[in-house]
Every structure is written in structure tokens, then in C-alpha cells.
Amino acid sequence: MAEKLGIFVSSDQYLQHLLGICTAATKAGKEVKVFLTNRGVLLTQDPDFPKLEGQGHVSLCNVNFEAFKLEKPVPVVDEKDFATQMRHAEIIEWCDRYIVL
């Protein structure tokens, strides 16, 4: 059974860290789920954000996304993954390890 890593991102400052962690975890055979909230949803506007493709499952807080007046579509994030904080709670229950950025 693969180890599961949950990553909670509430800051818009750590995209390169997020990319590095996701890439390393995926290469090590870990399952990765990321949840963006608060200012973390602003990472979706960074030109490097699409590099998360294939590095784990990404979802985000739709309330924060709308509060910042951001527009869909977003690379890497499926329509069904514009979610509520309940998704964050599900990731906490799902994972073996949890990181906060």
C-alpha cells in the first residue's frame, strides 16, 4: 500500500516548495493530494502552476477562489475539484502524512 501525503496550502509564497515536494513524493511512489485555500488559491495564477500536472491530485476552496475574483478554467484543477473545506477534512482523514505550507 502506497503511503499517502496530504498538503494544505494557505499561502501564495511557496509554489516552488510545493512543486519540489510533490515531485519527490510522486517519484518515491507516494500518493499526493493538495488542497489550496485562502491566499493559496492565488498560486493558480502563477505561470509555473501547470507543472503540478501529474504530481498529485489538486483541489481548492471555491469560496476563496471566488473571493479573489479568479476565473476558471484552471490548469490541473478539474471542475469537480472546486470544493469546500470539507474536501480539506477528507484529505486529513485520507493521508498518512500531512504538510502545511
C-alpha positions in Angstrom: 0.0 0.0 0.0 1.4 3.4 -1.0 1.9 6.0 1.6 -0.4 9.0 1.3 0.7 12.6 1.6 -1.7 15.4 2.2 -0.6 19.0 1.6 -2.6 22.0 2.8 -1.6 25.3 1.2 -2.8 28.6 2.5 0.0 30.9 1.3 0.8 32.2 -2.1 4.6 32.1 -1.4 5.6 28.5 -1.7 4.8 27.2 -5.2 8.4 26.1 -5.8 8.4 24.2 -2.5 5.1 22.6 -3.4 6.4 21.5 -6.8 9.5 20.0 -5.2 7.6 18.1 -2.5 5.0 16.8 -5.0 7.7 15.7 -7.5 9.8 14.0 -4.9 6.8 12.3 -3.3 5.4 11.1 -6.6 8.9 9.7 -7.7 9.0 7.9 -4.4 5.7 6.2 -5.1 3.6 8.2 -2.7 0.0 9.3 -3.4 -0.3 13.0 -3.1 -3.4 15.2 -2.5 -3.1 19.0 -2.4 -5.8 21.5 -1.1 -5.4 25.2 -1.8 -7.2 27.7 0.4 -7.0 31.3 1.5 -4.1 33.0 -0.5 -3.0 29.6 -1.7 -5.6 29.8 -4.4 -3.6 32.6 -6.0 -1.0 30.0 -6.9 -3.3 29.0 -9.7 -2.3 32.2 -11.5 1.4 31.5 -11.4 2.9 30.5 -14.8 4.6 27.5 -13.1 1.3 26.2 -11.6 0.7 23.8 -14.5 3.9 21.9 -13.6 1.8 20.3 -10.9 0.2 18.2 -13.6 0.8 14.5 -12.8 2.3 15.3 -9.4 -0.8 14.6 -7.4 -4.5 15.4 -7.1 -5.1 19.2 -6.6 -8.4 20.7 -5.3 -9.1 24.1 -3.9 -11.5 26.2 -1.9 -14.1 27.6 -4.3 -15.2 30.3 -1.7 -11.6 31.7 -1.6 -11.2 31.3 -5.4 -14.4 33.4 -5.9 -13.4 35.9 -3.2 -10.2 36.7 -5.1 -12.3 37.1 -8.3 -10.3 34.5 -10.1 -11.6 32.8 -13.3 -12.0 29.3 -14.5 -10.7 27.1 -16.1 -7.6 26.4 -14.1 -4.9 24.0 -15.3 -4.6 20.9 -13.2 -7.8 21.5 -11.3 -11.0 19.7 -12.6 -14.3 21.4 -12.2 -15.3 18.9 -9.5 -12.3 19.9 -7.5 -13.5 23.4 -6.8 -14.7 22.4 -3.4 -15.4 23.4 0.2 -13.4 23.0 3.3 -15.0 19.6 3.6 -12.5 18.4 0.9 -9.7 19.5 3.2 -11.2 17.4 6.1 -11.4 14.4 3.7 -7.7 14.8 2.9 -6.8 14.9 6.5 -8.6 11.6 7.1 -7.2 10.1 4.0 -3.5 10.7 4.4 -0.7 9.1 6.5 1.4 12.3 6.5 0.3 16.0 6.3 2.3 19.1 5.4 1.1 22.7 5.8 2.6 25.5 3.5 
